[in-house]
């Protein structure tokens, strides 16, 4: 009988998701869901679409002035979102 070291269920699940190719879509979904939590209600109410494509978070905004301000902070926003999901999911944020 082979004895294995006990492992946490979260580690086992993440390994399964990685092996099945489901880890990236799950993390991308978490990034999209994290947008309102990270950016707050004042920015989220001006957001109409948020999606990830090719490691880039695309955000459609209703306010051109807000778009201009957020474009200057895109590096910080990228770091905050990746930190929120505790993984490097996106490389950049683009605003539409």
C-alpha distances in whole Angstrom, upper triangle without the diagonal:
4,6,10,13,15,18,21,22,25,23,21,24,26,24,24,28,28,26,28,31,32,32,35,37,36,37,40,41,40,43,45,44,45,48,50,48,48,52,53,56,59,57,55,58,60,57,57,54,51,48,46,47,45,44,48,48,52,54,57,59,62,64,65,66,62,61,63,62,58,58,59,56,54,52,51,50,48,46,46,45,42,41,41,38,37,36,39,40,44,46,49,51,54,57,59
4,6,10,12,15,18,19,22,20,18,22,23,21,21,25,25,23,26,29,29,29,33,34,33,34,37,38,37,40,42,42,42,45,47,45,45,49,50,53,56,54,52,56,57,54,54,51,48,45,43,44,42,41,44,45,48,51,54,56,60,61,62,63,59,58,60,58,55,55,56,53,50,48,48,47,44,43,43,41,38,38,38,35,33,33,35,37,40,42,46,48,51,53,56
4,7,9,12,16,17,20,18,16,20,22,20,20,24,24,23,25,28,29,28,32,34,32,32,36,36,35,38,41,40,40,43,45,43,43,47,48,50,53,52,50,53,55,52,52,50,46,44,42,43,42,40,43,44,47,49,52,55,58,59,61,61,57,56,58,56,53,53,54,51,48,46,46,45,42,41,41,39,36,36,36,33,31,31,34,35,39,41,44,46,49,52,54
4,6,9,12,14,17,14,13,17,18,16,17,21,21,20,22,25,25,24,28,30,28,29,32,33,32,34,37,36,36,40,41,39,39,43,44,47,50,48,47,50,51,48,49,46,43,40,38,39,38,36,39,40,43,45,49,51,54,56,57,57,54,52,54,53,49,50,50,47,45,43,42,41,39,37,37,36,33,32,32,29,27,27,30,31,35,37,40,42,46,48,51
4,6,10,12,15,13,12,16,17,16,17,21,21,20,23,25,25,24,27,29,27,27,31,32,30,32,35,34,34,38,39,37,37,41,42,45,48,46,45,48,49,47,47,45,41,39,37,38,37,35,38,39,42,44,47,49,52,54,55,55,51,50,52,50,47,48,48,45,43,40,39,39,37,34,34,33,31,29,30,27,25,25,28,30,33,35,39,41,44,47,49
4,7,9,12,11,10,14,15,15,16,19,20,20,22,24,24,22,26,28,25,25,29,29,28,30,33,32,31,35,37,34,35,38,39,42,45,44,42,45,47,44,45,42,39,37,35,37,36,34,37,37,40,42,45,47,50,52,53,53,49,49,50,49,45,46,46,43,41,39,38,37,35,33,33,31,29,28,28,25,23,24,27,28,32,35,37,39,43,45,47
4,6,8,7,7,10,12,11,13,16,16,17,19,21,20,19,22,24,22,22,25,26,24,26,29,28,28,31,33,31,31,35,36,38,41,40,38,42,43,41,41,39,35,33,32,33,32,30,33,33,37,38,41,43,46,48,49,49,46,45,47,45,41,42,43,39,37,36,34,34,31,29,29,28,25,24,24,21,20,20,23,25,28,31,34,35,39,41,43
4,5,5,7,9,10,11,13,15,16,17,19,20,19,17,21,22,19,19,23,23,21,24,26,25,25,28,30,27,28,32,33,35,38,37,35,38,40,37,38,36,33,31,29,31,31,29,31,31,34,35,39,40,43,45,46,46,43,42,44,42,39,40,41,37,35,33,32,31,29,27,27,25,23,22,21,19,17,18,22,23,26,29,32,33,36,39,41
4,5,5,6,9,10,11,12,14,15,16,18,17,15,19,20,17,18,21,21,19,22,25,23,23,27,28,26,27,31,32,34,37,36,34,37,39,36,36,34,31,29,28,30,30,27,30,29,33,34,37,39,42,44,45,46,42,41,43,42,38,39,40,37,35,33,32,31,29,27,27,25,23,22,21,18,17,18,22,22,26,29,31,32,35,37,39
4,5,5,6,9,10,11,12,14,15,16,14,12,16,17,14,14,18,18,16,19,21,20,20,24,25,23,24,27,28,31,34,32,30,33,35,32,33,30,27,26,24,26,26,24,26,26,29,30,33,35,38,40,42,42,38,37,40,38,34,35,36,33,31,30,28,27,25,24,23,21,19,18,17,14,14,15,18,18,22,25,28,29,32,34,36
4,5,5,6,9,10,10,12,14,15,14,12,15,17,15,15,19,19,17,20,23,22,22,25,27,25,25,29,30,33,36,34,32,36,37,34,35,32,29,27,25,26,26,23,26,26,30,31,35,37,40,41,43,43,39,38,40,39,35,36,37,33,31,29,29,27,25,24,23,22,19,18,18,15,14,14,17,18,22,24,27,29,32,34,37
4,6,5,6,9,10,11,12,14,13,12,16,18,15,16,20,20,19,22,24,23,24,27,29,27,28,31,33,35,38,36,34,37,39,36,36,33,30,28,26,27,27,25,28,28,31,33,36,38,42,43,45,45,42,40,43,41,38,38,39,36,34,32,32,30,28,27,26,24,22,22,21,18,17,17,20,20,24,26,29,31,34,36,38
4,5,5,6,9,10,11,12,11,10,13,14,12,13,17,17,16,19,21,20,21,24,26,25,26,29,30,32,35,34,31,34,36,33,33,30,27,24,23,24,24,23,25,25,28,30,33,35,38,40,42,42,39,38,40,39,35,36,37,34,32,31,30,28,26,25,25,22,20,20,19,16,16,15,18,18,22,25,27,28,31,33,35
4,5,5,6,9,10,10,9,7,11,12,10,11,14,15,14,16,19,19,19,22,25,23,23,27,28,31,34,32,30,33,34,31,31,28,25,22,20,22,21,19,22,22,26,27,31,33,36,38,39,40,36,35,37,36,32,33,34,31,28,27,27,25,23,22,22,19,17,17,17,13,13,12,15,15,18,21,24,25,28,31,33
4,5,5,6,9,10,10,9,12,14,13,13,17,18,17,19,22,22,22,26,28,27,27,30,32,34,37,35,33,36,37,34,34,31,27,25,22,23,22,21,24,25,28,30,33,36,39,41,42,43,39,38,40,39,35,35,37,34,31,29,29,28,25,24,25,22,19,20,20,17,16,14,16,16,20,23,26,28,30,33,35
4,5,5,6,9,8,9,12,13,12,14,17,17,18,20,22,22,23,26,29,28,28,31,33,35,38,36,33,36,37,34,34,30,27,25,22,23,23,22,25,25,28,30,33,36,39,41,42,44,40,39,41,40,36,37,38,35,32,31,31,30,27,26,27,24,21,22,22,18,18,17,19,18,22,24,27,29,31,34,35
4,5,5,6,5,5,9,10,9,11,13,14,14,17,19,19,20,23,25,25,25,28,30,32,34,32,30,33,34,30,30,27,23,21,19,20,19,18,21,22,24,27,30,32,36,38,39,40,37,35,37,37,33,33,35,32,29,28,28,26,24,24,24,21,19,20,19,16,16,14,16,15,18,21,24,25,28,30,31
4,5,5,6,5,8,10,10,11,13,15,15,17,19,20,21,24,26,26,26,28,31,33,35,33,31,34,34,31,31,27,24,21,18,19,18,17,20,21,24,27,30,33,36,38,39,40,37,35,37,36,32,32,34,31,28,27,27,26,23,22,23,20,18,19,19,16,15,13,14,14,17,19,22,24,27,29,31
4,6,8,8,11,13,13,14,17,18,19,21,23,24,24,27,30,29,29,32,34,36,39,36,34,37,38,34,34,30,27,24,21,21,20,19,23,24,27,30,33,36,39,41,42,43,40,38,40,40,36,36,37,35,32,30,31,29,26,26,27,24,22,23,23,20,19,17,18,17,20,23,26,27,30,33,34
4,6,8,10,11,12,14,16,16,18,20,21,22,24,26,29,29,29,31,33,35,38,35,33,36,36,32,32,28,25,22,20,20,19,19,22,23,26,28,31,34,37,40,41,42,39,37,39,39,35,35,37,35,31,31,31,29,26,27,27,24,22,24,24,20,20,18,19,17,20,23,26,27,29,31,33
4,6,7,8,10,11,13,14,16,17,19,20,21,24,27,27,27,29,31,33,35,33,30,33,33,30,29,25,22,19,16,16,15,15,19,20,22,25,28,31,34,37,37,39,36,34,36,36,32,32,34,32,28,27,28,26,23,24,25,22,19,22,22,18,18,16,16,14,17,19,22,23,25,28,29
4,6,6,6,9,10,11,13,15,16,17,18,21,23,23,24,26,28,30,32,30,27,30,31,27,26,23,20,17,15,15,15,15,18,18,21,23,26,29,32,34,35,37,34,32,34,34,30,30,32,30,27,26,27,25,22,23,23,19,18,20,19,15,16,14,15,13,16,19,21,22,24,26,28
4,6,5,6,9,10,11,12,14,15,16,19,22,21,21,24,26,28,31,28,26,29,29,26,26,22,19,16,14,15,15,13,16,17,20,22,25,28,31,33,34,35,32,30,33,32,28,28,30,27,24,24,24,22,19,19,20,17,14,16,16,12,13,11,12,10,13,16,19,20,23,25,27
4,5,5,6,9,10,11,12,14,15,17,20,20,20,22,25,26,29,26,24,27,27,23,23,20,16,13,11,11,11,10,13,13,16,19,22,25,28,30,31,32,29,27,29,29,25,25,27,25,21,21,22,19,16,17,18,15,13,15,15,12,13,10,10,7,10,13,16,17,19,22,23
4,6,5,6,9,10,11,12,14,16,19,19,19,21,24,25,27,25,22,25,25,22,21,17,14,11,9,10,11,11,13,13,15,17,20,23,27,29,30,31,28,26,29,29,25,25,27,25,22,22,23,20,17,19,19,15,14,17,16,13,15,13,13,10,12,15,17,17,19,21,22
4,5,5,6,9,10,11,12,15,17,17,18,20,22,24,26,24,21,24,25,22,21,18,15,13,11,13,14,13,15,14,17,18,21,24,27,29,31,32,28,27,30,29,25,26,28,25,22,22,22,20,17,18,18,14,13,15,14,10,13,11,13,10,13,16,18,18,20,22,24
4,5,5,6,9,10,10,13,16,15,15,18,20,22,24,22,20,23,24,20,21,18,14,12,10,12,13,11,13,12,15,17,20,22,26,28,29,30,26,25,27,26,23,23,25,22,19,19,19,16,14,14,14,11,9,12,11,7,9,8,9,7,9,13,15,15,18,20,22
4,5,5,6,9,10,11,14,15,15,17,19,21,23,20,18,21,21,17,18,14,11,8,6,9,10,8,10,9,11,13,17,19,23,25,26,27,24,22,24,24,20,21,23,20,17,17,18,15,13,14,14,11,10,13,12,9,12,10,10,7,8,12,13,13,15,17,19
4,5,5,6,9,10,13,14,14,16,18,19,22,19,16,19,20,16,16,13,10,8,8,11,13,12,12,11,13,14,16,19,22,24,26,27,24,22,25,25,21,22,24,22,19,20,20,16,15,16,16,12,12,15,13,10,13,12,13,10,11,15,16,15,17,18,19
4,5,5,6,9,11,11,12,14,16,17,20,18,16,19,20,17,17,15,11,11,10,14,15,13,14,12,14,15,18,20,23,24,26,27,23,22,25,24,20,22,24,21,18,19,18,15,13,14,13,9,10,11,9,7,10,10,12,9,11,15,16,15,17,19,20
4,5,5,7,10,10,10,12,14,16,18,16,14,17,18,15,16,13,9,9,8,12,13,11,11,8,11,12,15,17,20,22,23,24,20,19,22,21,17,18,20,17,14,15,14,11,10,11,10,6,7,10,8,7,10,10,10,8,8,12,12,11,14,15,17
4,5,6,8,10,10,11,13,14,17,14,12,15,15,12,12,9,6,6,7,11,14,12,11,8,9,9,12,14,17,19,21,22,19,17,21,20,16,18,20,18,15,17,16,13,12,14,13,9,11,13,11,10,14,13,14,11,11,14,13,11,13,14,15
4,6,7,8,9,11,12,13,16,14,11,14,15,13,13,11,9,10,11,15,17,15,15,12,13,12,15,16,19,21,23,24,20,20,23,22,18,20,22,19,18,19,18,14,14,15,13,10,12,14,10,10,14,14,15,13,13,17,16,15,17,17,18
4,6,5,6,8,10,12,15,13,11,14,15,13,15,13,10,11,12,16,18,15,14,11,13,12,15,16,19,20,22,22,19,18,21,20,16,18,20,17,15,16,15,11,11,12,10,7,9,10,7,8,11,13,14,12,12,15,15,13,16,16,18
4,6,5,6,8,10,12,9,8,11,12,10,12,10,8,10,11,15,17,15,13,10,11,9,12,12,15,17,18,19,15,15,18,16,13,15,17,14,13,14,13,9,10,12,10,7,11,12,10,11,14,15,15,13,12,15,13,11,13,13,15
4,6,5,5,6,9,8,5,9,11,9,11,11,10,13,15,18,21,19,17,13,14,11,13,13,15,16,19,19,15,16,18,17,14,17,19,16,15,17,15,12,14,15,12,10,14,14,12,13,17,18,18,17,16,19,17,14,16,15,17
4,6,5,8,11,10,9,12,14,13,15,15,13,15,17,20,22,20,18,15,16,15,17,16,18,19,22,21,17,18,21,19,16,19,20,17,16,17,15,12,14,14,11,9,13,12,9,11,14,16,18,17,17,19,18,16,18,18,20
4,6,9,11,10,9,13,14,13,16,15,13,15,16,19,21,18,17,14,15,14,16,16,18,18,20,19,16,16,18,16,13,16,17,13,13,14,11,8,10,11,7,7,10,10,8,10,13,15,16,15,14,17,15,13,16,16,19
4,7,8,6,7,10,11,10,14,14,12,15,16,20,22,19,17,13,14,12,14,13,15,15,17,16,12,13,15,13,10,13,14,12,12,14,11,8,11,12,9,9,13,13,11,14,16,18,18,17,16,17,15,13,15,14,16
4,6,6,6,9,11,11,14,15,14,17,19,23,25,22,20,17,17,14,16,14,16,16,18,17,13,15,17,15,13,17,18,15,15,17,15,12,15,16,12,12,16,16,13,16,19,21,21,20,19,21,19,16,18,17,19
4,5,5,6,9,10,13,14,14,18,20,24,26,24,22,18,18,15,15,13,14,14,17,17,13,15,18,16,15,18,20,17,18,20,18,15,18,19,16,15,19,19,16,19,22,24,24,23,22,24,21,18,19,17,19
4,6,6,7,10,13,15,16,19,22,25,27,25,23,19,18,15,15,12,12,12,15,14,10,13,16,13,13,16,18,16,17,20,17,15,18,20,17,17,21,21,19,21,24,25,26,24,23,24,22,18,19,16,18
4,5,6,7,11,12,12,16,18,21,24,22,19,15,15,11,11,9,10,10,12,12,8,10,13,11,10,13,15,13,14,17,15,12,15,17,15,14,18,19,17,19,22,23,23,21,20,21,18,15,15,13,14
4,5,5,8,10,10,14,16,20,23,21,18,14,14,10,10,9,10,11,14,14,11,12,15,14,12,15,17,16,15,18,17,13,16,18,15,14,18,19,16,18,21,22,22,20,19,21,18,15,15,13,14
4,6,8,11,12,16,19,22,25,24,21,17,16,12,11,9,9,10,14,14,11,13,16,15,14,17,19,18,18,21,20,17,19,22,19,18,21,22,20,22,25,26,26,24,22,24,21,18,18,15,15
4,7,10,11,15,18,21,24,23,19,16,14,10,9,6,5,6,10,11,8,10,13,13,12,15,17,16,16,20,19,16,18,21,19,18,22,23,21,23,26,26,26,24,21,23,20,16,15,12,12
4,6,7,11,14,17,20,19,16,13,11,7,6,5,6,9,11,13,10,10,14,14,12,14,17,16,15,18,18,15,16,19,18,16,19,21,19,20,23,24,23,20,18,20,17,13,13,10,10
4,7,10,14,16,20,20,17,13,11,8,6,6,7,10,13,15,13,12,16,17,15,16,20,19,18,21,21,17,19,22,20,18,21,23,21,22,25,25,24,21,19,21,19,15,14,11,10
4,7,10,13,16,16,14,10,8,6,5,7,10,13,15,17,15,13,17,18,15,16,20,19,17,20,20,16,17,20,19,16,19,21,19,19,23,22,21,18,16,18,16,13,12,10,9
4,7,10,14,13,11,7,6,5,6,9,12,15,16,18,15,13,17,17,14,15,18,17,14,17,17,14,13,17,16,13,15,18,16,16,19,18,18,14,13,15,13,10,10,9,10
4,7,10,10,8,6,5,7,9,12,15,18,19,21,18,16,19,20,16,17,20,18,15,17,18,15,14,17,16,13,14,18,16,15,18,17,16,12,11,13,12,10,10,11,11
4,7,6,6,4,6,9,12,15,18,20,21,23,20,18,20,21,17,17,20,18,15,16,17,14,12,15,16,12,13,16,16,14,17,15,13,9,8,10,10,9,10,12,13
4,6,5,7,7,11,13,17,20,22,22,24,22,19,21,22,19,18,21,20,16,17,19,17,14,17,18,15,15,19,19,17,19,16,14,11,9,11,10,10,10,13,13
4,5,8,10,14,16,20,23,25,24,26,24,21,23,24,20,19,21,20,16,17,19,17,14,17,19,16,15,19,19,17,19,16,13,10,8,9,10,11,12,15,16
4,7,10,13,16,19,23,24,24,25,23,20,21,22,18,17,19,18,14,14,16,14,11,13,15,12,11,15,16,14,15,12,9,6,5,6,7,9,11,14,16
4,6,10,13,16,19,20,20,21,19,16,18,18,15,14,16,15,11,12,14,12,9,12,14,12,12,15,16,15,17,14,11,9,5,6,5,6,7,10,12
4,6,10,13,16,18,18,19,16,14,16,16,13,12,15,14,10,12,13,10,8,12,13,10,11,14,14,14,16,14,12,9,6,8,6,5,6,8,11
4,7,10,13,15,15,17,15,12,14,15,12,12,15,14,11,14,15,12,11,15,15,13,14,18,17,17,20,18,16,13,10,11,9,6,5,6,7
4,6,10,12,12,14,12,9,13,13,10,11,14,13,11,14,15,12,12,16,15,13,15,18,17,18,20,20,18,15,13,14,11,7,6,5,6
4,7,9,10,13,11,9,12,14,12,12,16,16,14,17,18,15,16,19,19,16,19,22,21,21,24,23,22,19,16,17,14,11,9,6,5
4,6,7,10,8,6,10,11,10,11,15,15,14,17,18,15,16,20,19,17,20,23,21,22,25,25,24,21,19,19,16,12,10,7,6
4,7,9,8,8,12,13,12,14,17,17,17,21,21,18,20,23,22,21,24,26,24,26,29,29,27,25,22,23,20,16,14,10,9
4,5,5,6,9,10,11,12,15,16,16,20,20,17,20,23,22,21,24,26,25,27,29,29,28,26,23,24,20,16,14,11,10
4,5,5,6,9,10,10,13,15,15,19,19,18,20,23,22,22,25,27,26,28,30,30,28,26,23,23,19,16,13,10,9
4,5,5,6,9,10,11,13,15,18,18,17,20,22,21,22,25,26,26,28,30,30,28,27,24,24,20,17,15,12,12
4,5,5,6,8,10,11,12,16,15,14,16,19,18,18,21,23,22,24,27,27,25,24,21,21,17,14,13,10,11
4,5,5,6,9,10,10,14,15,13,15,18,18,17,20,22,22,23,26,25,24,22,19,18,15,11,9,6,8
4,6,5,7,9,10,14,14,14,16,19,19,19,22,23,23,25,27,27,25,24,20,19,16,13,11,9,10
4,5,6,7,9,12,12,12,14,17,16,17,20,21,21,24,25,25,24,23,20,19,16,13,12,10,13
4,5,5,6,10,10,8,11,13,13,14,17,18,18,20,22,22,20,19,16,16,12,9,9,8,11
4,5,5,9,10,9,11,14,15,15,17,19,20,21,23,22,20,19,15,14,11,8,7,7,10
4,6,8,9,10,12,14,14,16,18,19,20,22,23,23,21,20,17,15,12,11,11,11,14
4,6,5,6,9,10,11,12,14,15,16,19,20,20,18,18,15,14,11,9,11,11,15
4,6,5,6,9,10,11,12,14,15,17,18,17,15,15,11,10,7,6,8,9,13
4,5,5,6,9,10,11,12,14,16,16,15,13,14,11,9,7,8,10,12,16
4,5,5,6,9,10,10,12,15,15,15,13,14,12,11,10,10,13,14,18
4,5,5,6,9,10,10,13,14,14,13,13,10,11,9,7,10,12,15
4,6,5,6,9,10,11,12,11,9,9,7,7,6,6,10,12,16
4,6,5,6,9,10,10,10,9,10,9,9,9,10,14,16,20
4,6,5,6,9,10,11,10,11,11,12,11,11,15,16,20
4,5,5,7,8,9,9,9,8,10,10,10,13,15,18
4,5,5,6,5,5,6,7,9,10,11,15,17,20
4,5,5,6,8,9,11,12,13,14,18,20,23
4,5,8,10,10,12,14,15,15,18,20,23
4,6,8,8,11,14,15,15,19,20,23
4,7,9,11,14,16,17,21,23,26
4,6,9,11,14,15,19,22,25
4,6,8,11,13,16,19,22
4,7,9,11,14,17,20
4,6,8,11,14,17
4,7,10,14,17
4,7,10,13
4,7,10
4,7
4
